[in-house]
Amino acid sequence: MSIVRLSQVGKVYSNGTVALDDVSLDVRAGEFLSLVGPSGCGKSTVLRLIAGLGELSRGRIDWPAGAADRRLGFVFQEPTLMSWATVSANVVLPLRLQGVPRADAAPRVEAALRRVGLESFARAYPRELSGGMKMRVSIARALITEPSLLLMDEPFAALDEITRFKLNNDLLGLWQEQRWTVIFVTHSVYESVYLSNRIVVMAARPGRMIADLAIDAPYPRDEAFRSSSLYNGFCREVSRALQHAMAAS
C-alpha cells in the first residue's frame, strides 16, 4: 500500500528557478527508496515538500492511508544538534515540542539511544562526540517520535568511508527491525544500491525523474554483498541511468 503519493508535482522558486517539474512518485509502505541524481536535480526539494517544509507550485501530495502515516522523522545532512545540551536533551526535543510529560519521555529517550548504540552517552555533549556519533544522535532524535516515514537528506555524506559503511549497516538493521518507510537522498551510487530495494534517478534543470529501478537483492546485506557480482551489476545499471540523467541535465 502507498504511504505517500506525489502527482505531477512542480516547484518554482521566486527567482524563476524550476526545481521540480512533473514529478510523480508512489512511495510504498515499508520500502527503502533512494533518490539519486546530480546536484540541483531537486532531491532535497522532494523531501522538504513531503515534510511540509515548502509549498507546491503545482500538483499534489496525497497520503492514501490518512493521518496515521504522516508521522515523519527527518534526518538532515548536518546533525544540527544543540551544542549546549546533552545527548539526552537533544534527543528528547521533539517530545518536548509535543508536550509529552518528562516521565513518559524518559524511557523513550533511553530506547532511542539504545537503538543507535549510544545509551552510555546520554549525559555527553556534542563536542565530546565524533562525527558518526553526532549523526547517530540525529537519527535517534528522528526515531523518538516513532515515525512511519523517515526522510534522510544525505546524512552520511560528510563522514569518512569506514564510518559511513558502519552507519549504512546500522541503518539497515534498524529498518529491518522497525520496518518504517525510508526515503534516502544520496549522491553515491554504491550507497544507494547497498541500502535500497528501489532507486529513483533524477535529472536537473528542471528536476525530474529519469529512471525507477528495482534492486532485487535479498536482505540482510553485508560485506559479502558489497563484493558480489549481483551488487556490481546493480551499480552498473544505476550508473548508466545516472549518466543518462547527467546528459539530460
Number of C-alpha atoms within 10 A of each C-alpha: 10 15 21 22 18 20 16 15 21 23 25 16 12 7 6 8 11 19 21 29 21 17 20 17 17 14 21 15 18 18 19 23 25 29 28 29 29 19 16 18 26 27 30 21 18 26 21 16 16 21 17 11 11 13 13 17 14 15 15 14 19 14 16 13 13 10 8 11 18 16 13 17 23 21 23 19 17 16 20 14 20 14 11 11 14 18 28 23 19 22 28 23 18 18 19 13 8 9 10 14 10 11 8 10 17 14 11 18 26 19 16 25 25 15 19 20 15 20 16 10 18 18 12 15 19 22 12 12 14 11 17 19 19 21 24 24 28 24 25 29 28 24 27 21 19 17 20 20 25 24 25 22 23 19 24 24 15 12 15 11 11 9 14 17 17 11 20 17 18 16 17 20 16 13 18 14 10 13 16 19 23 23 21 24 27 22 17 16 21 17 18 26 25 23 22 23 18 19 24 23 25 30 28 24 16 21 26 25 24 19 17 17 18 15 21 13 15 8 14 11 14 13 10 8 16 15 10 10 10 13 19 15 12 21 20 14 15 25 17 12 22 23 15 16 22 17 10 13 18
